Every structure is written in C-alpha cells, then in structure tokens.
C-alpha cells in the first residue's frame, strides 16, 4: 500500500507524520514491531519518541537508544520527526476489542476503532463519569460544568491520546461493535518482570517487579 501526505479519510493503515512533534498510535504492526521494521527506510527520520514509561532517542551517530522494546498497539506515542513522513502500516491490525489498563490520572493510549467517532459515542456509559478529558495533537475534548463534552477532539485510529480518568479502570474497551471477538493473549510482557508470560501478546498491566520493600510497583 501507499499513502500521501494529505488527510487520508478513515484509512487507518495510512499514518502521516509532520516535521516536529506528533501524537500518534499504530493501527497495524508487524510481529517484530521495531522502529526500523515499522518505519522502514524512513526510520532514520525518527529523532525521538516516548510513551508512558518508555522512550527512544536518536544519537548523533544515528544509533537509537532507550528502554523501548517494541512499538505496541495500545500505546499513544509522542514522535518527533526530522521531516514529513507518510507510512503505510503493513502488519496485523490491532483488535477492535483491545483491552486497556487505565490508571488514575493521565494515560497515553490509542483508539482501537477502525473509523472516526465522537468521544461520547466511543466511551461506554458505565465508564463515562470517570473520564475527565481526552487530548490529542492540537485537539481536545473536555467536560463543562454540566458534565457535557465540549471541544474539537474526535476518536481517530491514527491518533494517540492523553486520556485523564479519575480512577483505575481495568480491562477498559471502547464502545465499538465487535462481530468476532479476538483471541489475543494478554499477560505480562516485560522481560524484567517476575511474572513474565512468554505467551502473552499484549501487556495486561499486571507486571510485578522485584523492588525494595516499601516501593510502589510501577504502573507501566
């Protein structure tokens, strides 16, 4: 496939990144989702990127350093580009029924739907009271004093979002029509965790680490 540096409608496989900062997510990813495999010949234009608890930085010699292991479908990423880049995301699409582990405060996440929808339509009624605001690059949706959503943000498959919630929400799913439930395996995917699950495909937010007594387990 191919994409041009113009708005591609609701083609979720097209990802256009502008020079400078972009808040994005990855609708489809290969099995080994490194920056090199996803960006291909454009990988050297990635200057730095970060998500919650993970980051990568391009050194002056071109080496990419950091603690990221792979690009992940549930994450939102701030990505800084040396120049404009258009990517066709050739890989396995993320599940529509992807589960997110949201913690109190701000979460950097993707939107699992394949098409654009409004923020209130995308959040299940049972969780909507816990949502405070949804922020993307140059867009925002927040609540007024009456609890109504206002702003210009929509949920779009190529965007990443900073989503603020008032309490932890385990196994959150967007309010999307699912015809065939996915068979993706959830579990701890961090190699340094004490409960690493080698069969897990998507992290379930329940990794445990051998930290000193009195320390809190990290959220990411």
C-alpha positions as CSV (number, residue, x, y, z in Angstrom):
1,X,0.0,0.0,0.0
2,X,0.9,3.6,-0.3
3,X,-0.1,6.9,1.4
4,X,0.3,10.5,0.5
5,X,0.9,13.5,2.9
6,X,-2.7,14.5,2.8
7,X,-5.7,13.6,5.0
8,X,-6.5,10.0,4.1
9,X,-10.0,10.0,5.4
10,X,-10.6,6.9,7.5
11,X,-7.9,4.7,6.0
12,X,-6.4,3.5,9.3
13,X,-3.4,2.0,7.6
14,X,-2.1,5.4,6.5
15,X,-0.1,7.3,9.0
16,X,1.2,10.8,8.1
17,X,3.7,12.4,10.5
18,X,4.7,16.1,10.2
19,X,8.1,17.6,10.9
20,X,8.4,18.1,14.6
21,X,6.1,16.6,17.2
22,X,3.2,14.2,16.6
23,X,0.9,12.3,19.0
24,X,0.1,9.1,17.2
25,X,-0.7,5.4,17.5
26,X,-0.1,2.4,15.2
27,X,-3.2,0.8,13.8
28,X,-1.3,-2.2,12.4
29,X,2.1,-3.6,13.4
30,X,4.3,-6.5,12.3
31,X,5.3,-9.3,14.7
32,X,8.7,-7.6,15.4
33,X,7.5,-4.1,15.7
34,X,10.8,-2.2,16.0
35,X,11.1,1.4,14.7
36,X,13.2,0.0,11.8
37,X,10.6,-2.6,10.8
38,X,7.6,-0.1,11.1
39,X,9.3,3.0,9.5
40,X,11.5,1.1,7.0
41,X,13.7,3.5,5.0
42,X,12.2,6.4,6.9
43,X,13.4,5.1,10.3
44,X,16.4,7.5,10.5
45,X,14.0,10.5,10.4
46,X,12.6,9.5,13.9
47,X,14.5,11.8,16.2
48,X,12.9,10.7,19.5
49,X,9.7,9.2,20.8
50,X,8.1,8.4,24.1
51,X,5.0,6.8,25.6
52,X,4.3,6.0,29.3
53,X,7.4,4.7,30.8
54,X,9.2,4.0,27.5
55,X,11.3,6.1,25.2
56,X,13.8,6.1,22.3
57,X,16.3,8.8,21.3
58,X,18.4,9.1,18.2
59,X,22.1,9.8,19.0
60,X,24.3,11.9,16.7
61,X,25.8,8.8,15.2
62,X,22.4,7.6,14.2
63,X,22.0,4.9,16.9
64,X,18.6,4.7,18.5
65,X,18.9,4.2,22.3
66,X,16.3,3.9,25.0
67,X,14.3,1.4,27.0
68,X,11.6,0.7,24.5
69,X,11.3,-3.0,23.4
70,X,8.8,-2.7,20.6
71,X,6.0,-0.4,19.4
72,X,2.7,-1.5,20.9
73,X,-0.8,-1.2,19.6
74,X,-2.4,0.1,22.8
75,X,0.0,2.9,23.4
76,X,-0.1,6.5,22.3
77,X,3.3,8.0,21.3
78,X,4.8,11.4,21.0
79,X,7.1,11.1,18.0
80,X,9.5,13.8,16.8
81,X,10.3,13.7,13.1
82,X,13.2,15.3,11.2
83,X,10.9,15.8,8.2
84,X,7.4,14.8,6.9
85,X,6.9,11.1,6.5
86,X,4.0,9.0,5.2
87,X,3.7,5.4,6.3
88,X,1.6,2.6,5.1
89,X,1.2,0.4,8.2
90,X,1.7,-3.1,6.9
91,X,1.0,-5.6,9.7
92,X,-1.7,-7.1,11.9
93,X,-4.4,-4.6,12.7
94,X,-5.0,-4.1,16.5
95,X,-8.1,-5.8,17.8
96,X,-11.3,-3.7,17.9
97,X,-12.0,-5.2,21.3
98,X,-8.5,-4.4,22.5
99,X,-8.4,-4.1,26.3
100,X,-6.7,-1.1,28.0
101,X,-5.5,-0.9,31.6
102,X,-6.2,2.7,32.6
103,X,-4.8,4.1,35.8
104,X,-6.0,7.2,37.7
105,X,-4.6,10.3,36.1
106,X,-3.3,10.7,32.5
107,X,-2.9,7.7,30.2
108,X,-1.2,7.7,26.8
109,X,-3.3,5.4,24.7
110,X,-4.6,4.6,21.2
111,X,-8.1,4.3,19.9
112,X,-8.9,0.7,18.8
113,X,-11.6,1.5,16.3
114,X,-11.0,1.5,12.6
115,X,-13.1,4.6,11.9
116,X,-13.6,8.1,13.4
117,X,-16.2,8.5,16.1
118,X,-17.1,11.1,18.7
119,X,-15.7,11.0,22.2
120,X,-19.0,10.4,24.0
121,X,-20.0,7.7,21.5
122,X,-16.8,5.9,22.0
123,X,-16.8,5.7,25.8
124,X,-19.2,3.2,27.3
125,X,-21.8,4.8,29.6
126,X,-20.6,2.8,32.6
127,X,-17.2,4.4,32.4
128,X,-18.1,7.9,31.1
129,X,-18.4,9.5,34.5
130,X,-14.7,8.6,35.2
131,X,-13.4,10.4,32.1
132,X,-12.3,14.0,32.5
133,X,-10.7,14.9,29.2
134,X,-9.2,13.5,26.0
135,X,-6.3,15.3,24.4
136,X,-4.7,14.7,21.0
137,X,-2.2,16.8,19.0
138,X,-3.9,20.1,18.6
139,X,-7.3,18.8,19.7
140,X,-9.1,18.4,23.0
141,X,-12.4,17.2,24.4
142,X,-13.3,18.1,28.0
143,X,-16.4,18.4,30.1
144,X,-18.1,21.6,31.1
145,X,-19.7,22.2,34.5
146,X,-22.8,20.2,33.4
147,X,-20.7,17.2,32.5
148,X,-21.2,17.6,28.8
149,X,-18.4,17.0,26.4
150,X,-17.1,20.1,24.6
151,X,-14.2,20.6,22.3
152,X,-12.9,19.6,18.8
153,X,-11.4,16.1,19.6
154,X,-12.7,13.0,17.9
155,X,-11.5,9.4,18.3
156,X,-9.5,8.5,15.3
157,X,-7.5,5.3,14.6
158,X,-4.2,7.1,13.7
159,X,-4.1,9.4,16.7
160,X,-2.6,8.9,20.1
161,X,-4.3,10.4,23.1
162,X,-3.6,11.6,26.6
163,X,-6.7,10.4,28.5
164,X,-7.5,11.5,32.0
165,X,-9.6,9.4,34.3
166,X,-10.5,9.8,38.0
167,X,-9.8,6.2,39.0
168,X,-8.2,2.9,37.8
169,X,-10.3,1.1,35.1
170,X,-9.2,-2.5,34.4
171,X,-9.9,-4.1,31.0
172,X,-11.4,-1.0,29.5
173,X,-12.8,-1.3,26.0
174,X,-14.1,1.4,23.7
175,X,-17.9,1.2,22.8
176,X,-17.4,-0.5,19.4
177,X,-19.3,-3.1,17.5
178,X,-17.4,-6.4,17.7
179,X,-18.5,-9.1,15.2
180,X,-15.9,-11.7,16.1
181,X,-14.1,-11.5,19.5
182,X,-10.3,-11.5,19.1
183,X,-8.2,-14.4,20.5
184,X,-5.3,-12.2,21.5
185,X,-3.4,-13.4,24.6
186,X,-3.0,-10.9,27.4
187,X,-0.4,-11.1,30.2
188,X,2.8,-9.5,31.5
189,X,5.3,-8.9,28.6
190,X,8.1,-7.1,30.4
191,X,11.3,-9.2,30.3
192,X,12.4,-7.9,33.7
193,X,9.2,-8.7,35.5
194,X,8.9,-11.6,37.9
195,X,5.7,-12.8,36.3
196,X,6.7,-12.5,32.7
197,X,4.3,-14.5,30.4
198,X,6.2,-15.6,27.3
199,X,3.0,-16.5,25.6
200,X,1.4,-13.0,26.1
201,X,0.9,-10.8,23.0
202,X,-0.4,-7.6,24.7
203,X,0.6,-6.4,28.2
204,X,-2.2,-6.6,30.7
205,X,-0.8,-4.0,33.1
206,X,-0.2,-6.6,35.8
207,X,3.6,-7.0,35.7
208,X,5.3,-7.4,39.0
209,X,8.9,-6.3,39.7
210,X,11.4,-7.2,42.4
211,X,11.6,-3.7,44.0
212,X,12.8,-2.8,47.5
213,X,10.3,-3.1,50.4
214,X,8.1,0.0,50.6
215,X,8.4,0.9,46.9
216,X,5.3,1.0,44.8
217,X,5.1,-1.3,41.8
218,X,5.4,0.9,38.6
219,X,2.2,1.4,36.6
220,X,3.8,1.0,33.2
